[in-house]
Amino acid sequence: MNKKIFQTLEFTKIIQALARFTASELGKEQAMELKPSTSLSDIEKWQDETEDGATILRIRGGMPIPKLQNVQPHLKRLEIGAALNGLEIAQIGRILRTTSEINRFFETLKEAGIELNTLYQLAERFVTTPQLNQRIRESVEEDGRVLDDASATLKGIRTGIKRGENAIREKLDSLIRGKSAQYLTDAVVTMRNDRYVIPVKPEHRNRFGGVVHDQSSTGQTLFIEPQAVVDLNNRLRQLQIEERQEIERILAELSNEIAPYGNEILNNMFLLGKLDFIGAKASYGKSIEATRPAISETNEVRLLSARHPMLDPAVVVANDILIGGDYQAIVITGPNTGGKTIILKTLGLLQLMGQAGLQLPVAEGSQMGLFTEVFADIGDEQSIEQSLSTFSSHMTNIVSILDKIDEKSLVILDELGAGTDPQEGAALAIAILDQIGAVGSYVMVTSHYPELKAYGYNRPATINASMEFNVDTLSPTYRLLIGVPGRSNAFEISKRLGLKSEIIDSASQLIDSESQDLNEMISDLENRRKMAETEYLEVRHYVTEAEQLHVDLQTAVQQFYGEREDLLKKAREKANTIVEETEEEANKIITDLRKKQLEMPYGNAIKEHELIDAKTHLAQMRHEEALAKNKVLKKAKKQQNFKVGDDVQVTSFGQKGVLLEKADNNQWVVQMGMLKMKIKESDLTVVAPEKEPSRRMSATVQSASSSHVSPQLDLRGERYENALADLDSYLDAALLANYPQVTIVHGKGTGALRQGVTEALKKHRSVKSFHYAPANQGGNGATIVEFKA
């Protein structure tokens, strides 16, 4: 783009402000070279980088880049075989250390799952040199001083220097604190020409011997190196020469080690400078409360709540600046000091900033264009040197602009046609706008000419705009009004300032009817705009309430589903607890029965009433409370009239039985197979009597199929006592299931379990007979048991 636009729109001040956020000379150099681009790919890449920098700034407070120097001249010296000094090597070492730190920094970001657009790829281009980095760190301080540990020789030399200095000081201290102190002007030890001396009065110069190195400006003091320390100073001087030679050797050695990595160091240096520059863009964006704009390739600019970046965001009035799309030209009219020029500069400057990869002080959802050139004619361009008037200077600039514009140019013109005869100026302004429109450029122009207000109505793709003015307070509001032309408020202002009404009426009659009609039309438009704005705010209020109601409903629905899930979860947990407690109680009852069975001698089986009590206890473990509270079930129960001989379903056992007699008000004696038990009425349900089966076998099969008891019990692998207990429980269950016979599989083995089964069957009162199974069904490894009818 043309460089003049950078000065006109003060883009150079933006660059200077940006440079102040850099941490290193490398980043500052890149910031000072910042220019807008006309390439969409470049702009998107730069905006991606700035967005990454803003993300890192928000999450980690920025990138850890210290103050770095440009070491390119040092590397060029290495290329011709020169050796570097300590400070130059330290500057190179700082770049290598920073490279390693930045590398670890981005690895940490990646491990934390922080998403970035481009900076991870940029960080992968760093080349780390850990060995060289370690070598420089062990040899040279940050200020360029060579460390003692750089070599064993240097360490030994410096140890000798310290000893020599201490010896000289001790010798001189003995002179200045002894009887010889009276011959000195001051009891101090100082240095001249890198040698230790003492200040001696001129008349006593021969008392110490040695060498005179200097005298004071008054001649009242001679700085003498006493003969007693000449040899010590000579030795110290020799050590200092050896130290310098060793340092030069070390630096030359380090320079040779650095030389092969010149390209890698240069690459790292530029990458670090770029990261510093990106971080500065992010920090500058934060300082002006900027956001990333979208890019419109069709140049439909929509800058929402746009602010000039150099104005205080706390006091500046934000405006929506729109151009492109339906309107290729915008004509802003109205009185001075309303902020028209600021609007022009804001549009042009933000467009330059966006195309340079900077974020803009606009609201989210804003969109910038993609212009090949931005031209501006703003301010008083009067030139005394060229003997040009304001009009001539402006026209010279506009002529130059018209020669260069194309369909992708943005043109900004302030007070077009001003500085000459109003009629001629207005005509020229209209002709210039027509020419710009014919080329297809986008233009925003300010003017005082009423003719341009009509132009904004009559020309296609052109719209009027103005800066709002508050007549009541006699001050501008600095709000841009698109679609409403500006009007003169001279009569209203004069009236409020006390000008007589007859003067104002006389002035109104002097205005031609066309201008009067135009002013009335503008006034009507302003009133309609205010009405529309009021209605919009009212509708917006209702929309906000509806949105809030919608959010509240969504929240309530989510809360309902959440509470329902919580209740279901608690219900499941409670049910599981009840099941676990019931299982524990049932296991306890079964264990007690088995224990009684084992404790009783053979022949004394558990009595019938004990078994019935145990079964009743198991039945009572069902949750009668819930059923008792069920009104439907209670009503159904009341409708049942039990009588002797009814067929009933015993709910707790899942078995059918026959009512024999009523035991008391709430219990009946029920015959279930071989067993007679007292059952509560609440546990009984009358069922329809079944038809008498033609054969006993069919009833047996039906009963067996309705039960969950297998017709065969396998005791193989069980301990003797457990097997007998299982056998006893199984026989009771088989009787309840109305099995005529069952099979007990005990295996052959040692015969102990088989003998135990035989003894138990002999003592069971409901067993009619038993015998070993046929050979093809297990032989003497299984016993078939037949029950009494």
Secondary structure, DSSP 8 states (H G I E B T S, - for coil): --THHHHHTTHHHHHHHHHTT-SSHHHHHHHHT------HHHHHHHHHHHHHHHHHHHHHSS---------HHHHHHHHTT----HHHHHHHHHHHHHHHHHHHHHHHHHHTT---SSHHHHHTT----HHHHHHHHHHB-TTS-B-GGG-HHHHHHHHHHHHHHHHHHHHHHHHHHSGGGGGBSSS--EEETTEEEEEE-GGGTTTS-SEEEEE-TTSS-EEEE-HHHHHHHHHHHHHHHHHHHHHHHHHHHHHHHHGGGHHHHHHHHHHHHHHHHHHHHHHHHHHTT-B--EE-TT--EEEEEE--TTS-TTTS--EEEEEBTTBSEEEEE--TTSSHHHHHHHHHHHHHHHHTT--BSS-TT-EE---SEEEEE-S---BTTTTB-HHHHHHHHHHHHHHH--TTEEEEESSTTTTS-HHHHHHHHHHHHHHHHHHT-EEEEEE--HHHHHHHHHSTTEEEEEEEEETTTTEEEEEEEET------HHHHHHHTT--HHHHHHHHHHS-HHHHHHHHHHHHHHHHHHHHHHHHHHHHHHHHHHHHHHHHHHHHHHHHHHHHHHHHHHHHHHHHHHHHHHHHHHHHHHHHHHHHHHHS-TT----HHHHHHHHHHHHHTS-HHHHHH-HHHHHHHHH----TT-EEEETTTTEEEEEEEE-SSSEEEEEETTEEEEEEGGGEEE-------SSHHHHHHHHHHHS---SEEE-TT--HHHHHHHHHHHHHHHHHTT-SEEEEE--STTSHHHHHHHHHHHH-TTEEEEEE--GGGTGGGEEEEEE--
